[in-house]
Amino acid sequence: MITDVPGIRVGHWTHPEAQTGCTVILFPDGTTASGEVRGGAPATREFDLLAPERMVDRLDAVLLTGGSAFGLAAADGVMRWCAAQGSGFATGAGPVPIVVTMALFDLLVGEATVRPGPVEGYAACAEAQGGAVQLGRIGAGTGATIGKWRGRDQARPGGLGGATVRDGDLVVSALIAVNAVGDIDDGSEPDWPPPPPEGVFGAGETPVPENTTIGVIATNAKLDKLGCYLVAQGGHDGLARALTPSHSRGDGDAIVAASVGVVEAVIDHVRFLAVRAVERAIRSVGPAGHP
């Protein structure tokens, strides 16, 4: 569980009938973060603040949300909740919460007119707690699907997956909403997948951005923003190991890496553990997608 990292809390808002939802990850004061987008069709908010050269070096919350770009509005509720707690980047007018948001496309699964908004983002924060985190078809994973490279009629349920990797006192954990154009790949069949059917994927047409795998890596390692950026890169390596194909033009794959800054660790070791954590988190969603 990502809550294995001290101080982190997770909350969900879920609409099971409309098959959408959002998941918020709340961080303790002093958290540093960065991130990377590798998919071709991202839907994000405040992600640019995570670049290592940007001034802001704190993170209050990450919101994973369904609803495609509409769902980014749920961040307003997370902002309001964090502001009420006094969290945020200090300014002369008071603290401004730093809430990074990533959205996935689930509008074709349930009721497209129902999507997370400010009320739902606030509700997810109000439900946030430490301890066990519900995974699967909940929160941001409610309407997630995989295997769409063969055609949307071949899509199967995705969901929210999680995993933790430890080495002594060092903890690296991942929480990933898997809504990929590709399948979950366990690596057991080196020749899989076969060539896609004509006119479905890779046929030279402009891809439709109806996918996206998004998530968070958290660690108790003491890292600066550049270190977090390198860990996020490692997370994408794990994503590519567990999803086939990955990082397509129709995916908005994005990962945030956050450090609570407690344990001294070598950055390359943390990055290696992040690869494994993301890989295991994605594979925890379900079996490999090949026939």
Backbone bond lengths (Angstrom), bond angles and torsions (degrees), N, CA, C in turn:
res aa  C-N    CA-C-N  psi(-1)  N-CA   C-N-CA  omega(-1)  CA-C   N-CA-C  phi
1 M - - - 1.457 - - 1.532 110.22 -
2 I 1.311 116.69 141.98 1.458 120.06 178.57 1.525 110.82 -64.04
3 T 1.332 116.33 -21.70 1.458 120.69 176.07 1.531 112.10 -74.71
4 D 1.331 117.72 -1.11 1.464 120.25 170.00 1.525 110.90 -64.54
5 V 1.333 116.55 -23.23 1.462 121.55 175.55 1.526 107.67 -81.65
6 P 1.319 118.49 124.38 1.470 121.46 -172.24 1.530 113.27 -57.25
7 G 1.332 115.08 136.65 1.455 121.69 174.17 1.507 115.73 90.26
8 I 1.330 118.32 -7.74 1.461 121.00 -177.06 1.517 110.30 -90.32
9 R 1.343 114.99 137.46 1.461 121.98 176.46 1.525 109.21 -126.54
10 V 1.328 115.36 149.47 1.466 121.25 -177.63 1.524 109.39 -131.43
11 G 1.330 115.89 137.64 1.462 121.33 176.41 1.517 110.64 -137.88
12 H 1.341 115.71 151.41 1.463 122.01 179.91 1.517 111.05 -122.07
13 W 1.322 115.89 150.56 1.457 123.18 159.26 1.514 106.44 -123.75
14 T 1.336 116.86 130.98 1.461 121.50 -174.20 1.522 110.24 -134.18
15 H 1.337 115.65 136.33 1.460 121.91 171.70 1.537 106.06 -118.19
16 P 1.340 117.37 92.57 1.468 119.64 -172.99 1.521 113.70 -64.63
17 E 1.336 118.43 -32.04 1.458 120.07 -179.26 1.531 111.18 -70.80
18 A 1.315 117.01 -45.38 1.466 120.98 178.48 1.520 112.01 -79.62
19 Q 1.329 117.10 -10.01 1.466 123.94 178.32 1.538 111.67 56.75
20 T 1.316 114.23 57.68 1.455 120.91 173.85 1.523 108.40 -151.52
21 G 1.311 116.35 171.40 1.455 119.94 179.49 1.514 111.01 173.73
22 C 1.327 115.58 -176.00 1.462 120.89 177.24 1.523 109.59 -146.02
23 T 1.311 115.08 156.09 1.465 122.76 -178.90 1.519 108.31 -132.64
24 V 1.328 117.03 128.31 1.455 121.12 179.21 1.513 109.83 -111.34
25 I 1.321 115.95 138.92 1.463 123.20 173.97 1.519 106.59 -115.07
26 L 1.327 116.64 117.16 1.461 122.91 -178.75 1.525 109.45 -101.34
27 F 1.339 115.97 135.32 1.456 121.89 -173.95 1.521 111.69 -113.08
28 P 1.327 117.10 151.21 1.471 119.95 176.70 1.519 111.15 -73.60
29 D 1.331 116.27 160.65 1.465 120.93 175.28 1.524 109.62 -55.54
30 G 1.321 115.30 143.69 1.459 120.38 178.59 1.512 114.15 92.31
31 T 1.336 117.73 0.85 1.460 120.65 179.62 1.530 110.35 -72.25
32 T 1.326 115.27 134.40 1.460 123.12 176.11 1.519 108.27 -111.64
33 A 1.338 117.92 146.91 1.461 119.14 -176.23 1.519 111.68 -153.44
34 S 1.315 114.26 157.97 1.458 122.80 169.54 1.521 106.71 -149.46
35 G 1.320 117.44 -178.94 1.450 119.37 -178.01 1.504 111.96 -168.54
36 E 1.327 114.70 172.14 1.462 120.40 179.99 1.523 109.77 -147.03
37 V 1.342 115.36 142.11 1.463 123.57 173.57 1.519 107.71 -109.49
38 R 1.348 116.97 129.31 1.455 120.19 175.85 1.517 113.10 -120.05
39 G 1.320 117.97 -16.81 1.450 119.69 176.92 1.516 111.33 -75.23
40 G 1.332 115.88 161.69 1.462 120.50 -174.36 1.510 115.17 -86.51
41 A 1.350 118.38 -6.47 1.467 119.74 -173.94 1.521 111.12 -138.16
42 P 1.346 117.84 64.22 1.466 119.85 -176.58 1.524 112.93 -77.26
43 A 1.333 115.28 150.59 1.464 122.48 169.78 1.522 106.05 -126.48
44 T 1.331 117.12 103.20 1.458 121.09 -172.52 1.523 111.17 -137.75
45 R 1.325 114.88 164.49 1.469 122.46 174.78 1.518 107.87 -139.47
46 E 1.313 117.53 132.51 1.464 126.21 179.15 1.522 113.25 63.66
47 F 1.325 117.38 15.77 1.469 119.28 -178.66 1.527 111.30 -67.50
48 D 1.320 117.56 -31.66 1.472 120.61 -178.61 1.523 112.03 -61.53
49 L 1.338 117.94 -26.78 1.463 120.61 178.52 1.527 112.31 -62.04
50 L 1.335 116.23 -21.96 1.458 120.49 -175.90 1.519 113.48 -78.08
51 A 1.330 117.95 -13.77 1.461 119.99 -178.91 1.528 110.04 -57.58
52 P 1.336 117.38 137.53 1.469 119.85 -175.18 1.520 114.68 -55.48
53 E 1.348 117.92 -28.80 1.465 119.74 -177.71 1.528 113.14 -85.32
54 R 1.341 118.57 -5.56 1.456 120.63 179.91 1.530 110.89 -78.75
55 M 1.333 116.01 156.59 1.460 121.42 -171.08 1.529 113.16 -71.02
56 V 1.327 117.49 -44.53 1.462 120.55 -173.51 1.520 110.01 -66.27
57 D 1.324 116.34 129.27 1.463 120.16 -175.48 1.523 112.28 -122.53
58 R 1.343 117.55 19.80 1.459 120.32 179.50 1.519 109.55 -125.89
59 L 1.328 115.85 162.78 1.449 122.34 176.76 1.525 108.04 -140.47
60 D 1.330 116.51 129.09 1.460 120.82 178.54 1.522 112.36 -98.13
61 A 1.333 116.85 -37.70 1.460 119.85 -177.54 1.518 109.95 -158.24
62 V 1.318 114.71 153.28 1.462 122.31 167.27 1.519 107.03 -121.37
63 L 1.322 115.85 133.91 1.453 121.66 177.21 1.518 109.11 -113.58
64 L 1.324 116.42 123.29 1.459 123.22 170.25 1.525 106.19 -102.48
65 T 1.325 117.32 127.69 1.461 118.57 -172.26 1.514 112.27 -142.01
66 G 1.333 115.27 147.23 1.445 121.25 167.13 1.511 109.49 -81.90
67 G 1.348 115.61 -172.70 1.456 119.49 177.85 1.502 115.48 89.88
68 S 1.346 116.98 6.64 1.460 120.94 -177.13 1.532 109.50 54.58
69 A 1.322 118.26 -147.38 1.464 120.66 -176.90 1.524 112.12 -63.60
70 F 1.344 117.85 -24.81 1.464 119.90 175.36 1.528 110.66 -59.48
71 G 1.331 116.37 -37.54 1.454 121.55 -175.61 1.514 114.36 -67.63
72 L 1.330 117.20 -15.41 1.462 119.69 178.32 1.530 111.37 -61.51
73 A 1.318 116.50 -22.32 1.468 120.43 179.13 1.523 111.95 -64.02
74 A 1.328 118.09 -21.65 1.459 120.60 179.12 1.525 111.56 -62.64
75 A 1.334 117.04 -21.71 1.462 120.34 177.63 1.522 112.11 -61.87
76 D 1.333 117.65 -26.72 1.466 119.52 177.89 1.529 110.82 -60.57
77 G 1.325 116.55 -39.48 1.457 119.87 177.78 1.513 112.58 -68.28
78 V 1.329 116.50 -36.97 1.464 119.90 176.93 1.527 110.00 -66.58
79 M 1.327 116.64 -40.25 1.465 120.86 175.77 1.525 110.75 -58.33
80 R 1.330 115.74 -45.65 1.463 120.05 -178.17 1.528 110.72 -63.68
81 W 1.313 117.39 -41.68 1.467 120.96 179.83 1.530 110.41 -65.29
82 C 1.333 117.32 -46.61 1.468 120.68 -179.84 1.520 111.51 -63.31
83 A 1.346 116.35 -39.47 1.464 119.92 178.95 1.520 110.96 -62.36
84 A 1.335 116.76 -37.61 1.462 120.28 178.84 1.520 112.36 -66.20
85 Q 1.343 115.71 -23.16 1.469 120.09 177.62 1.531 111.89 -88.99
86 G 1.342 117.13 -3.21 1.456 121.00 -178.22 1.509 113.84 79.50
87 S 1.334 117.61 17.31 1.466 121.69 -178.31 1.515 110.76 -90.28
88 G 1.322 116.71 145.58 1.447 119.88 174.37 1.515 113.69 146.74
89 F 1.313 114.09 175.25 1.459 122.84 177.93 1.525 108.59 -75.72
90 A 1.315 116.98 127.34 1.462 121.34 -174.24 1.529 111.54 -67.80
91 T 1.331 116.08 130.02 1.463 122.33 173.01 1.522 108.33 -136.43
92 G 1.332 116.48 171.54 1.451 120.40 179.31 1.517 113.15 -65.15
93 A 1.332 116.93 -18.68 1.460 121.32 179.48 1.527 112.03 -101.29
94 G 1.327 115.69 9.65 1.461 119.30 -178.09 1.515 111.07 109.48
95 P 1.334 117.20 172.49 1.462 120.66 -176.79 1.525 112.49 -69.92
96 V 1.333 115.62 141.01 1.460 122.76 175.63 1.534 107.58 -112.88
97 P 1.332 118.44 111.99 1.464 120.07 -177.93 1.524 112.27 -61.09
98 I 1.322 115.16 139.68 1.463 121.31 176.69 1.523 106.93 -101.12
99 V 1.331 115.11 104.55 1.460 122.24 -175.96 1.525 108.34 -121.66
100 V 1.316 116.53 106.22 1.461 121.85 178.43 1.526 108.16 -89.23
101 T 1.323 116.09 132.30 1.457 120.81 -174.07 1.521 110.93 -126.40
102 M 1.325 115.09 138.43 1.463 122.51 176.30 1.520 108.33 -131.33
103 A 1.337 116.39 134.43 1.461 121.21 -176.78 1.517 110.70 -117.46
104 L 1.326 115.50 149.75 1.463 122.29 173.27 1.526 109.81 -119.58
105 F 1.314 115.55 160.06 1.468 121.65 -176.36 1.523 109.42 -92.44
106 D 1.342 116.62 115.13 1.468 121.65 176.37 1.529 111.23 -132.31
107 L 1.322 117.35 17.75 1.462 121.60 -170.89 1.529 113.41 -70.15
108 L 1.334 118.34 -20.07 1.457 121.05 -178.79 1.522 112.60 -93.47
109 V 1.329 116.78 2.03 1.465 119.80 -174.92 1.517 111.50 -92.84
110 G 1.334 116.64 -49.41 1.462 120.75 -178.47 1.510 111.57 -116.27
111 E 1.328 115.95 -122.15 1.461 122.34 179.21 1.529 108.14 -101.63
112 A 1.337 115.98 110.50 1.460 120.79 -171.89 1.518 113.40 -66.31
113 T 1.323 117.72 -21.82 1.471 119.71 -178.59 1.527 112.17 -82.27
114 V 1.333 117.62 -9.03 1.464 121.79 176.42 1.520 108.09 -101.26
115 R 1.302 117.11 118.16 1.466 120.81 178.26 1.526 109.34 -147.97
116 P 1.317 117.37 156.12 1.465 120.38 -178.85 1.525 111.75 -61.05
117 G 1.334 115.09 138.84 1.451 122.17 176.57 1.514 110.07 -134.30
118 P 1.338 117.98 -165.46 1.463 120.74 -176.86 1.527 114.17 -57.06
119 V 1.318 117.72 -41.34 1.476 120.50 -179.88 1.521 110.25 -62.92
120 E 1.321 115.80 -41.36 1.461 120.43 -178.05 1.531 111.68 -71.14
121 G 1.335 117.11 -37.67 1.462 119.94 175.67 1.517 111.88 -62.42
122 Y 1.337 116.20 -41.88 1.469 121.18 177.51 1.531 109.89 -63.56
123 A 1.331 116.92 -42.89 1.459 120.97 -179.31 1.526 111.45 -61.69
124 A 1.332 117.73 -38.65 1.467 120.65 177.83 1.523 110.21 -62.41
125 C 1.333 117.32 -40.75 1.472 120.82 178.12 1.520 111.09 -64.13
126 A 1.326 116.39 -41.84 1.465 120.51 -179.16 1.525 111.70 -63.10
127 E 1.341 116.78 -26.38 1.465 121.42 -179.91 1.525 112.64 -90.34
128 A 1.325 118.10 -6.35 1.463 121.31 -172.45 1.519 111.87 -66.27
129 Q 1.329 115.28 139.94 1.455 121.34 178.41 1.522 109.80 -156.76
130 G 1.324 115.82 165.94 1.443 120.90 172.99 1.516 109.88 -83.19
131 G 1.321 116.12 -171.96 1.457 119.36 179.46 1.515 111.99 81.98
132 A 1.335 115.94 -156.16 1.458 121.40 -174.45 1.528 111.40 -60.85
133 V 1.327 115.55 139.00 1.459 122.74 178.73 1.519 108.56 -112.12
134 Q 1.323 116.60 126.95 1.459 119.71 175.84 1.523 109.84 -69.17
135 L 1.325 115.51 136.18 1.454 122.39 -179.10 1.528 109.49 -122.89
136 G 1.315 116.10 173.49 1.455 120.82 178.21 1.518 112.07 99.53
137 R 1.331 116.68 -135.88 1.461 122.37 -176.73 1.519 109.00 -87.79
138 I 1.300 115.35 71.85 1.459 122.55 -177.26 1.519 108.69 -149.01
139 G 1.331 117.00 154.09 1.453 120.24 178.17 1.523 111.70 54.59
140 A 1.321 115.92 -134.07 1.463 121.11 -178.52 1.519 112.77 -63.59
141 G 1.317 117.30 -18.97 1.461 120.32 -179.24 1.513 114.62 -89.24
142 T 1.335 118.38 0.38 1.463 121.51 -171.95 1.522 112.73 -59.28
143 G 1.317 117.58 -46.15 1.459 120.89 -177.83 1.511 114.06 -104.69
144 A 1.329 117.01 15.13 1.463 120.96 -176.72 1.529 111.22 -71.68
145 T 1.327 116.11 144.74 1.454 122.50 177.76 1.520 109.90 -137.02
146 I 1.327 116.12 161.44 1.464 122.38 177.77 1.527 108.93 -132.99
147 G 1.339 116.24 171.71 1.457 121.74 172.23 1.508 115.60 75.46
148 K 1.333 118.14 25.37 1.457 120.45 -175.16 1.521 113.34 -84.87
149 W 1.331 117.81 -2.31 1.460 119.85 179.13 1.525 110.61 -66.34
150 R 1.331 117.42 -22.05 1.463 121.23 177.34 1.534 111.99 -84.16
151 G 1.321 116.82 -9.47 1.457 121.97 -172.87 1.515 109.36 124.91
152 R 1.328 117.63 144.14 1.462 120.26 -175.27 1.523 112.45 -61.56
153 D 1.328 118.33 -25.96 1.456 119.92 178.76 1.526 112.08 -70.00
154 Q 1.337 116.56 -11.21 1.465 121.46 178.09 1.534 112.14 -100.10
155 A 1.330 117.00 4.48 1.470 120.60 -177.15 1.524 110.75 -65.33
156 R 1.338 114.91 146.40 1.461 122.68 176.91 1.523 108.87 -128.17
157 P 1.325 118.26 162.14 1.462 120.08 -176.69 1.523 113.32 -61.61
158 G 1.322 115.82 135.22 1.460 122.27 168.03 1.525 107.87 -101.22
159 G 1.316 117.11 -141.62 1.451 118.99 177.77 1.514 112.17 153.87
160 L 1.318 114.22 -167.45 1.463 122.07 -178.67 1.522 108.55 -100.57
161 G 1.336 115.86 124.18 1.460 120.94 -179.20 1.512 111.72 -120.40
162 G 1.329 116.45 156.03 1.457 120.34 -179.81 1.516 112.01 -147.73
163 A 1.332 115.26 154.41 1.463 120.86 177.15 1.525 109.23 -161.78
164 T 1.330 115.58 151.37 1.459 122.77 175.92 1.521 109.50 -127.23
165 V 1.330 115.54 137.59 1.466 122.44 175.31 1.520 107.29 -120.72
166 R 1.322 116.70 135.59 1.464 122.04 -177.68 1.523 111.45 -124.82
167 D 1.308 114.94 150.55 1.465 122.64 168.93 1.521 106.77 -143.20
168 G 1.330 116.24 96.11 1.452 120.14 -174.26 1.513 110.19 64.25
169 D 1.338 116.34 -126.10 1.463 120.62 179.71 1.527 113.11 -79.89
170 L 1.323 116.99 -11.73 1.460 121.12 -176.80 1.527 110.51 -80.52
171 V 1.335 115.95 129.71 1.459 122.61 -179.56 1.528 109.18 -124.85
172 V 1.326 116.04 130.41 1.461 122.02 173.37 1.525 106.92 -130.79
173 S 1.330 116.43 124.60 1.456 121.21 -174.47 1.518 110.05 -131.97
174 A 1.336 115.92 151.75 1.466 121.21 -179.34 1.512 110.58 -133.24
175 L 1.331 115.23 142.02 1.464 123.42 173.27 1.524 106.28 -128.12
176 I 1.337 117.30 116.52 1.460 121.85 -169.44 1.524 110.26 -129.69
177 A 1.336 116.37 130.29 1.460 122.53 172.05 1.523 107.66 -94.93
178 V 1.329 116.06 112.87 1.465 122.21 -170.35 1.527 109.49 -99.01
179 N 1.323 115.78 106.96 1.465 123.07 -178.12 1.523 107.47 -136.62
180 A 1.318 115.89 59.80 1.461 122.13 -165.42 1.521 113.12 -94.27
181 V 1.321 115.16 151.81 1.463 119.76 167.69 1.518 109.24 -67.32
182 G 1.330 117.26 -27.72 1.458 121.94 -177.62 1.516 113.43 -89.20
183 D 1.324 114.72 -175.82 1.462 123.22 177.40 1.518 109.89 -104.34
184 I 1.325 115.97 157.02 1.458 120.90 171.88 1.522 107.64 -74.88
185 D 1.312 115.95 125.21 1.462 123.62 -171.57 1.525 109.31 -115.54
186 D 1.336 116.79 121.30 1.465 119.14 178.71 1.522 112.96 -90.95
187 G 1.346 116.47 2.78 1.461 120.58 176.95 1.504 114.93 77.46
188 S 1.316 118.73 7.12 1.458 121.02 -174.45 1.524 113.22 -82.56
189 E 1.337 117.62 -16.34 1.462 120.43 -178.10 1.516 109.25 -125.48
190 P 1.350 117.55 96.75 1.465 120.43 -173.71 1.520 114.34 -63.22
191 D 1.349 118.57 -21.49 1.464 120.53 -178.94 1.520 113.08 -93.27
192 W 1.327 116.23 -0.81 1.462 120.21 179.84 1.525 109.96 -89.85
193 P 1.321 121.53 143.34 1.460 126.41 5.77 1.521 112.64 -90.46
194 P 1.328 117.01 162.81 1.456 120.33 174.66 1.515 110.47 -72.71
195 P 1.324 117.80 170.11 1.472 119.36 176.41 1.522 110.61 -56.79
196 P 1.336 117.93 141.47 1.468 120.33 -178.67 1.516 111.58 -71.54
197 P 1.326 117.45 154.46 1.466 120.58 175.89 1.525 110.66 -59.38
198 E 1.294 116.26 148.56 1.463 121.03 -179.69 1.523 110.20 -61.20
199 G 1.327 116.01 134.75 1.455 121.31 176.39 1.507 114.87 84.87
200 V 1.347 118.46 2.27 1.460 120.47 -179.01 1.510 110.98 -102.23
201 F 1.313 116.97 -61.79 1.470 120.66 -176.82 1.519 108.10 -135.87
202 G 1.336 116.66 134.72 1.456 119.86 178.15 1.508 113.46 73.83
203 A 1.343 117.67 22.75 1.453 120.79 -177.21 1.523 112.70 -94.04
204 G 1.339 116.87 11.88 1.449 120.30 177.76 1.506 114.79 88.95
205 E 1.334 117.61 -1.66 1.449 120.89 179.67 1.530 109.85 -88.81
206 T 1.324 116.30 160.43 1.457 120.11 176.63 1.524 109.27 -66.86
207 P 1.331 118.85 124.47 1.465 120.14 -178.04 1.517 111.81 -69.74
208 V 1.329 115.59 152.08 1.457 121.13 177.02 1.526 108.45 -95.28
209 P 1.356 118.96 125.91 1.468 121.24 -176.49 1.527 112.13 -78.80
210 E 1.331 116.39 74.90 1.462 121.16 -175.04 1.527 111.46 -121.30
211 N 1.321 117.06 36.40 1.457 119.77 -174.41 1.527 110.15 -136.60
212 T 1.306 118.23 -134.02 1.464 126.41 171.82 1.523 114.07 105.87
213 T 1.331 115.05 123.71 1.463 122.84 171.93 1.527 107.44 -109.77
214 I 1.324 116.22 125.69 1.458 121.68 -175.15 1.523 109.52 -131.59
215 G 1.327 116.57 153.30 1.454 116.88 178.75 1.504 114.33 -178.63
216 V 1.330 113.71 -177.44 1.457 123.16 -175.14 1.516 109.58 -131.22
217 I 1.326 115.36 136.34 1.464 122.90 167.52 1.522 106.58 -108.10
218 A 1.321 116.85 132.24 1.464 121.00 175.95 1.520 109.11 -125.92
219 T 1.310 115.75 144.78 1.458 120.29 -179.98 1.522 110.32 -145.47
220 N 1.331 114.90 153.23 1.462 119.50 173.87 1.519 111.32 -91.52
221 A 1.343 117.48 6.95 1.463 120.95 174.19 1.523 110.23 -68.17
222 K 1.308 116.60 148.73 1.461 122.13 178.28 1.527 108.00 -87.43
223 L 1.354 116.08 106.57 1.459 121.49 -176.35 1.527 110.55 -131.52
224 D 1.332 116.62 148.44 1.453 120.71 169.82 1.526 108.71 -89.62
225 K 1.332 117.14 -175.26 1.459 119.87 -176.49 1.519 111.93 -63.33
226 L 1.324 117.91 -38.80 1.457 120.02 179.07 1.528 110.09 -64.44
227 G 1.317 116.44 -41.48 1.453 119.67 177.40 1.519 111.56 -61.00
228 C 1.334 116.48 -42.22 1.466 120.48 177.80 1.524 110.93 -63.38
229 Y 1.319 116.24 -37.46 1.463 120.07 178.43 1.530 110.68 -61.76
230 L 1.328 116.59 -43.04 1.462 120.39 178.62 1.517 111.24 -65.20
231 V 1.321 117.53 -35.79 1.463 120.91 177.44 1.532 110.04 -67.57
232 A 1.335 117.31 -40.02 1.466 119.93 176.45 1.525 110.87 -61.04
233 Q 1.328 117.20 -38.45 1.457 120.29 175.60 1.525 110.60 -60.38
234 G 1.332 116.33 -42.91 1.458 119.96 176.47 1.516 111.54 -60.62
235 G 1.340 116.84 -37.33 1.451 120.36 177.05 1.518 112.23 -59.14
236 H 1.331 116.30 -39.90 1.464 119.43 177.25 1.528 111.22 -66.35
237 D 1.330 117.42 -31.60 1.464 119.25 174.46 1.529 109.99 -62.66
238 G 1.328 116.49 -41.27 1.458 120.03 177.01 1.519 111.86 -64.40
239 L 1.333 116.06 -38.29 1.462 120.63 177.70 1.523 110.26 -61.01
240 A 1.328 116.12 -43.77 1.460 120.07 -178.87 1.528 111.86 -68.51
241 R 1.329 117.73 -26.46 1.460 120.73 177.33 1.526 111.39 -74.93
242 A 1.331 117.55 -27.33 1.460 120.88 -172.56 1.520 114.22 -104.42
243 L 1.337 118.24 -12.35 1.459 121.54 179.96 1.518 109.54 -124.80
244 T 1.333 116.34 133.14 1.461 121.52 177.85 1.515 109.16 -135.39
245 P 1.343 118.11 120.60 1.456 127.93 -9.80 1.530 110.40 -76.64
246 S 1.329 115.92 166.41 1.462 121.42 179.42 1.523 110.18 -132.16
247 H 1.333 115.62 165.55 1.468 122.33 174.85 1.531 112.34 53.98
248 S 1.330 116.55 39.74 1.456 119.54 179.55 1.525 110.65 -77.45
249 R 1.331 115.55 171.55 1.460 119.62 177.13 1.515 112.09 -65.94
250 G 1.331 117.71 -21.39 1.446 121.47 179.13 1.515 114.13 -96.20
251 D 1.336 117.37 4.05 1.463 122.78 174.30 1.528 108.66 -103.51
252 G 1.324 115.84 150.97 1.466 119.85 174.77 1.510 111.09 -113.46
253 D 1.321 116.99 35.13 1.467 123.27 -170.58 1.529 112.21 -48.82
254 A 1.337 115.85 123.61 1.468 121.85 -177.73 1.517 109.43 -145.35
255 I 1.328 116.28 139.97 1.465 122.35 -179.64 1.520 109.70 -134.66
256 V 1.331 115.64 134.19 1.458 123.17 172.27 1.520 108.59 -106.18
257 A 1.324 117.04 136.14 1.464 122.40 174.63 1.522 108.79 -115.62
258 A 1.339 116.18 129.92 1.459 121.55 -174.92 1.522 110.75 -127.44
259 S 1.334 115.80 140.92 1.462 122.95 -179.90 1.519 110.01 -119.92
260 V 1.349 115.81 129.27 1.467 119.58 175.23 1.528 110.80 -89.34
261 G 1.342 117.68 -5.64 1.457 121.59 168.27 1.503 117.11 68.80
262 V 1.328 118.46 58.81 1.459 121.49 -178.55 1.525 112.55 -121.87
263 V 1.337 117.63 -48.76 1.460 123.40 -170.97 1.526 110.19 -101.66
264 E 1.334 116.60 130.15 1.458 120.57 174.03 1.531 109.02 -70.85
265 A 1.344 116.35 133.27 1.458 120.17 -177.38 1.523 110.04 -154.77
266 V 1.315 115.71 154.04 1.460 121.95 175.69 1.523 108.09 -78.94
267 I 1.324 117.15 129.11 1.453 121.44 -172.65 1.516 112.32 -58.42
268 D 1.335 118.66 -39.96 1.457 119.50 -178.45 1.524 111.70 -65.56
269 H 1.324 116.66 -31.01 1.461 120.28 177.32 1.521 110.32 -70.08
270 V 1.327 116.91 -42.08 1.463 120.49 177.42 1.524 109.96 -62.16
271 R 1.309 115.81 -42.01 1.471 120.04 -179.90 1.528 110.73 -63.02
272 F 1.319 117.89 -40.29 1.455 121.44 178.28 1.532 110.67 -62.65
273 L 1.327 116.55 -43.46 1.458 119.59 178.63 1.529 111.38 -65.53
274 A 1.341 116.80 -32.22 1.458 120.49 177.72 1.528 111.08 -65.83
275 V 1.322 116.76 -37.82 1.467 120.14 175.70 1.523 109.96 -56.08
276 R 1.330 115.98 -48.83 1.465 120.77 -177.65 1.524 111.45 -67.28
277 A 1.338 117.25 -39.86 1.461 120.23 -178.13 1.526 111.09 -63.28
278 V 1.332 117.59 -45.64 1.458 120.55 -179.93 1.522 111.00 -67.00
279 E 1.326 116.42 -43.29 1.459 120.36 178.36 1.532 110.75 -56.91
280 R 1.330 116.95 -47.18 1.462 120.91 -179.39 1.521 112.09 -69.15
281 A 1.335 117.18 -36.36 1.458 120.65 179.72 1.529 110.13 -62.74
282 I 1.318 117.20 -44.38 1.472 120.54 179.33 1.521 110.70 -65.35
283 R 1.311 117.27 -44.53 1.466 120.07 -178.38 1.527 112.17 -69.82
284 S 1.336 117.15 -18.95 1.467 119.32 177.08 1.524 112.13 -70.09
285 V 1.340 117.42 -16.30 1.460 121.06 -179.07 1.521 111.44 -67.14
286 G 1.344 117.97 -33.39 1.445 120.00 -179.63 1.504 110.93 173.35
287 P 1.333 117.08 -178.95 1.462 121.34 -178.98 1.515 111.27 -69.89
288 A 1.343 114.82 166.07 1.458 119.93 176.99 1.514 109.98 -56.67
289 G 1.316 115.67 145.78 1.464 119.59 -172.74 1.512 115.74 -86.00
290 H 1.343 118.90 -1.96 1.452 118.07 -176.57 1.519 111.23 -74.41
291 P 1.325 117.97 154.09 1.470 122.27 -178.12 1.528 111.57 -60.74
